[in-house]
Every structure is written in structure tokens, then in C-alpha cells.
């Protein structure tokens, strides 16, 4: 005979609304513990999300901004080239000494060396900075002479056009623009070397674009500076210094504006530095040959992690301890905004979404 136990169980929405679930406080992060009854407790899911050590976000330094260190490298490189050749330079248009022949190529060479070394220098990778400087030296010399010839050709053509238009005074802005157009090619030399030592064609492209813009602006302000500073040698020093600084700063601005994927350091000795992900495989570790060199942390392995890019997929693989969004990982696909923690360093992964 059927009883009440044989009736089907029915749960209504009102029944669910009356259910009260007690709050469970997350326990401390740590190894398994023993309860009062002798049972082993291995934590909760909420504990796993808190396993990453808390790292406070730090304010970035202006010295680690690309526009700053590239601008400073261009300024110092231009001054060094000028300082070496000024003693052999004469202002007589009918006479040429070794300084007249070497000044522009030397300035371009030292600017290229500065651009090649500066990024590694601010990342404290002395070994990489020296290797890049040695590579930039012959490239700068060759490109310096080639682009000097090209710039002179462009300048003489532009001056001829100005002369046909009745412009013959160097106080006329048309002459300034002519020099700016001609000298823009020196920025292309700097951008080319910057990309070659960085082993990236995209880096070279951004460097060339920025170099053309910055060197063009630097060339246009050169003649007004000559007129404002009446001493010839000093005017050349100021003009070339600003030319180098403008070229480097523009390279940094353009590179930052056009980047697609990058890691922004939010904590650690490099807080404020951004590592643009150009390569299909970017290595991270305490070895100076790593693409992202992490120093002053003994817990970081020589080759600690790597970021691989395949199409739109960006994946991080960790050989040592690493966390993404607070959880320990060995392999993880990165999403825009993810926080990556390795040792004392924290990185925010960012993507530029293009329409």
C-alpha cells in the first residue's frame, strides 16, 4: 500500500528563498593543519586564490620611460660627437678639415650607440648594453656616412627650390624647413640601429617613424638656434644636443603610442618600465641574456618564465614559481589586465584593442 514516502519530492521557489546558507570564513594560507578531532584540513578554494604574496604597487620612475632615456641618450651622443669633432671644424665655407667631414657622421654614430645601449642600461643589464653598443658602433659609422650624403643631396635640392622661389636668407623659415626635411634621414639611421640591436623589425619600424619626426623637428630648430646664440661653436653644441634629444624622445613616444602588447612593471626595482612584447618568444629570468632581466632577487631562476605569442594568443609558461591573478601557474593564457607576479616583481599585462 503506498505511503507518504512514495510521493515525489517537490521543491518550490519559496522553499529555496527560505534556505539560509551560513557564511564560511576563509582560513589562513598555509600547509594542511590538524583539527581538534584529528582530521586533516587542506584549506578551501578561496585560500588558493590568496596564495600569491601581497606586493604593493609602486610609483614608476621617469628615468624608466622610453622617451626620457632615449632622449637623454640622443642628447649625450650628439654632444659627444660634436665635442670630438669641434676642434677640427672650421667655419670657412671654402676650407674643410677633418672635423667638417666627420662631425655629422660622428654625431649620428654616437646617437646610434646611445639608442642601442640605453634600454639595456636602464634595465641594469650591463652585459647586454655593452654587446648592443659594440654592434651599434659599426652600423652607426656606415649609416652615418651614407645618410650624411643623402641628407646633403636633399638639402641642396631643397635650397635650389627655395632659391627659385626667391628665398635666399637663412632667416627665412623655408630654409629651416629644408634643413628639417634633409636631417630627418639621420633619425631614420637611429631608428634602424635601434631596431637591429633590439632584434625586431617592428621595433625598427617604430624607431624609424619616431626618428624621422624627431630629427625633422630638431633640424628645423637648428638655424634659429644658430641665430640666437652668436658664438658659432656654442650654437652648434646647443643645436646638435637638442637635435639628438628630439630624435630620441620622438622614437620613445612613437614606440609607446603604437605598441600592441606589453608588460607594465607595477612593483619591483623596475617599477614604471614597460616591456613591449615584440618577439614570438620573450624570456624572463635572472640571466642578463634574458629579454626581461630581473635582478636583485635570488628566488628568480636564470630562465624563470617565457611568454609565447601565436596570433592573438599570448601564453606564459613558468619554470619557477609564478602567479597570475594570485593563483600559482605553470602555463596560462594571458588576458588584458592580468597581474603576473614573479619574485618581488609584479607586471600588468596589457593589450591595445584596435577597432
Secondary structure, 3 states (H helix, E strand, C coil): CCCHHHCCCCCCHHHHHCCCCCCCCCCCCCCCEECCCCCEECCCHHHHCCCCCCCCCCCCCHHHCHHHHHHHHHHHHHHHHHHHHHCCCCCCCCCCCHHHHHHHHHHHHHHHHHHHHHHHHHCCCHHHHHHHHHHHHHHHHHHHHHHHHHHHHHHHHHHHHHHHCCCCCCCCHHHHHHHHHHHHHHHHHHHHHHHHHCCCHHHHHHHHHHHHHHHHHHHHCHHHHHHHCCCHHHHHHHHHHHHHHHHHHHHHHHHHHHCCEEEEEEECCCCCCEEECCCCEEEEECCCCCCEECCCCCCCCCCCEEEEEECCEEEEEECCCCEECCEECCEEECCCCCEEEECCEEEEEEECCCC
